[in-house]
Amino acid sequence: MAGRLYGVGVGPGDPDLLTLKAIRCVEAADVIAYPVKAPGEKGTALEIVMQRADLSQKETVELIFGMNADDKARKSDYGRAVAALSAILDGGKSVAVITLGDVSLYSTYMRLNADMEARGYKTAVIPGVASFCSGAAEARMPLTIGEEGLAVVSMNGDPEEIRAAVESFDNIVLMKAGGHMGEVVKLLGDAGLKEKATIVSNIGMDGQYVGPVDEERQYGYFTTVIVKKGE
Ligand SMILES: C[S@@+](CC[C@H](N)C(=O)[O-])C[C@H]1O[C@@H](n2cnc3c(N)ncnc32)[C@H](O)[C@@H]1O
């Protein structure tokens, strides 16, 4: 019988934010698969898990998802991941694919999950703490209060849709903001919201920053902006 595939959210960085269910699943799985941008990388999700689970005797497999803009390259990375997971599951082993934060937010895993289910494999998804929830906790701010709404958008998305979300929602989470800080500053400046923005960067990791927009600062990939118009 084929093994089961698990998608496991491991939280944003602090290993104490791994759930008991995530740790149990990783410890019980035959194989741990983890996403990397290039072969040989350790991968942030794996580094988090290794701090709370003993993986020394565990078979691990890297799933390479290069940050390639080229559609063909992305499809071939994805195809290789499907083939690698299928081969392990067909051998009767279970696989836990670990992903940063929560599995349902901007993670390739959910696409994999749908495809693997369509191929007849049994799956399960274990949620994790989302990076922006952890960032809001560090900033001591509510993401929503009363009847407010919340928009979550990617800074890699359509600029007009991002602008519309910023204009119409009470609270906005701008994800994947690290490489787009110039655009973020312009967007917030145009909307008169620069003072209403909090940067949450490298939450639970080395170099954590929680504070106002500081244009002199360099922000890395793990950067999210929370804009709160109300209290
Ligand atoms: C591909 S998405 C993954 C989101 C993840 N699944 C989650 O639940 O947060 C990557 C983006 O998530 C945000 N992110 C992930 N980890 C973060 C952290 N530790 N601190 C701040 N932002 C983070 C950043 O906006 C980053 O560009």
The ligand as an SDF file (V2000), in Angstrom:
LIG
                    3D

 27 29  0  0  0  0  0  0  0  0999 V2000
    6.3890   32.1020    0.1810 C   0  0  0  0  0  0  0  0  0  0  0  0
    5.7180   33.1050    1.4540 S   0  0  0  0  0  0  0  0  0  0  0  0
    5.4560   31.9040    2.7040 C   0  0  0  0  0  0  0  0  0  0  0  0
    4.4360   32.3330    3.7260 C   0  0  0  0  0  0  0  0  0  0  0  0
    4.2820   31.3190    4.8510 C   0  0  0  0  0  0  0  0  0  0  0  0
    3.6480   30.1040    4.3740 N   0  0  0  0  0  0  0  0  0  0  0  0
    3.4980   31.8910    6.0370 C   0  0  0  0  0  0  0  0  0  0  0  0
    2.5800   31.2450    6.5460 O   0  0  0  0  0  0  0  0  0  0  0  0
    3.8210   32.9820    6.4840 O   0  0  0  0  0  0  0  0  0  0  0  0
    7.1480   33.9610    1.9970 C   0  0  0  0  0  0  0  0  0  0  0  0
    6.7930   35.3000    2.6350 C   0  0  0  0  0  0  0  0  0  0  0  0
    6.2440   35.0630    3.9330 O   0  0  0  0  0  0  0  0  0  0  0  0
    6.6520   36.0910    4.8150 C   0  0  0  0  0  0  0  0  0  0  0  0
    7.4640   35.5000    5.8910 N   0  0  0  0  0  0  0  0  0  0  0  0
    7.7790   34.1950    6.0360 C   0  0  0  0  0  0  0  0  0  0  0  0
    8.4890   34.0040    7.1600 N   0  0  0  0  0  0  0  0  0  0  0  0
    8.6270   35.2160    7.7450 C   0  0  0  0  0  0  0  0  0  0  0  0
    9.2630   35.6710    8.9410 C   0  0  0  0  0  0  0  0  0  0  0  0
    9.8950   34.8260    9.7440 N   0  0  0  0  0  0  0  0  0  0  0  0
    9.1980   37.0000    9.2450 N   0  0  0  0  0  0  0  0  0  0  0  0
    8.5210   37.8560    8.4350 C   0  0  0  0  0  0  0  0  0  0  0  0
    7.9080   37.4890    7.2940 N   0  0  0  0  0  0  0  0  0  0  0  0
    7.9620   36.1890    6.9410 C   0  0  0  0  0  0  0  0  0  0  0  0
    7.4620   37.0980    3.9860 C   0  0  0  0  0  0  0  0  0  0  0  0
    6.5710   38.0860    3.5010 O   0  0  0  0  0  0  0  0  0  0  0  0
    7.9920   36.2080    2.8780 C   0  0  0  0  0  0  0  0  0  0  0  0
    8.3580   36.9410    1.7350 O   0  0  0  0  0  0  0  0  0  0  0  0
  1  2  1  0
  2  3  1  0
  2 10  1  0
  3  4  1  0
  4  5  1  0
  5  6  1  0
  5  7  1  0
  7  8  2  0
  7  9  1  0
 10 11  1  0
 11 12  1  0
 11 26  1  0
 12 13  1  0
 13 14  1  0
 13 24  1  0
 14 15  1  0
 14 23  1  0
 15 16  2  0
 16 17  1  0
 17 18  1  0
 17 23  2  0
 18 19  1  0
 18 20  2  0
 20 21  1  0
 21 22  2  0
 22 23  1  0
 24 25  1  0
 24 26  1  0
 26 27  1  0
M  CHG  2   2   1   9  -1
M  END
$$$$
